[in-house]
Amino acid sequence: MLPSQEASKIYHDNYMRNSRAIGVLWAIFTICFAIVNVVVFIQPYWIGDSVNTPQAGYFGLFHYCVGTGPSPSRELTCVGSFSDFSSIPSGAFKAASVFVLLSMVLILSCIACMALFFFCNTSTVYKTCAWMQLLLCLVLGCMIFPDGWDAEVIRDMCGEHTGKYSLGDCSVRWAYMLAIMGILDALILSFLAFVLGNRQTDFYLDDLKNQPFSVLLTTITNIIYCLRPDSQTFKVEVAPVPFLLIDLSILC
């Protein structure tokens, strides 16, 4: 084996080992983010009372509980259901609920797409998941939610100084903060998936150059890319075919 070929093999082994490790971590954190998304959707602790509020209570995207007396009183009446939109106190809360639900559906679809690693090109799967994570609607839900803080039931709990994007005497609770952290997590996971997808593509092309006659067939461009050891590349138009990496020296 030539020194260059031996170095290429070592690089190949190291790359595949590191790529698998990073890919596993990416998958684990994607599953963790999906759990976070489900939690922030169902938990009614986005905003809540404080020691200065006229009433006790807390609000989520569609479910909320408010007290019938001063803040120390813990007798809460809970109202609201996603299946009954009329019970949601604000149009902004309704829109935020829909966007967070769409975010949850997208991230669960991304997890389902991981099964395609066994059937499809790895680079394509990574990039598909990256776009799903980048297009998550959680950020829209977090931005729209404060627009509904001027609802009458929230003003009764948080005081007369409460308005759009102003909580008055109330405070932000842990579910809202967790949703904001989830946005940052989604951006990082999306960036990492794009990097892994592009690295996979570059690796396939580098690996082809080590073959005496190699071609890459793609359904996207319907072009055969012929790569020779001297790094010369030329292409041939072909009919649409499934993605395949094969040795077709007769075409090159």
Secondary structure, 3 states (H helix, E strand, C coil): CCHHHHHHHHHHHHHHHHHHHHHHHHHHHHHHHHHHHHHHHHCCCCEECCCCCCCCEEECCCCEEEECCCCCCCCEEEECECCEHHHCCCHHHHHHHHHHHHHHHHHHHHHHHHHHHHCCCHHHHHHHHHHHHHCCCHHHHHHHHHHHCCCHHHHHHHCCCCECCECCCCEECHHHHHHHHHHHHHHHHHHHHHHHHHHHHHHHHHHHHCCCCEEEECCCCCEEEEECCCCCEEEEECCCCCCEEECCCCCC
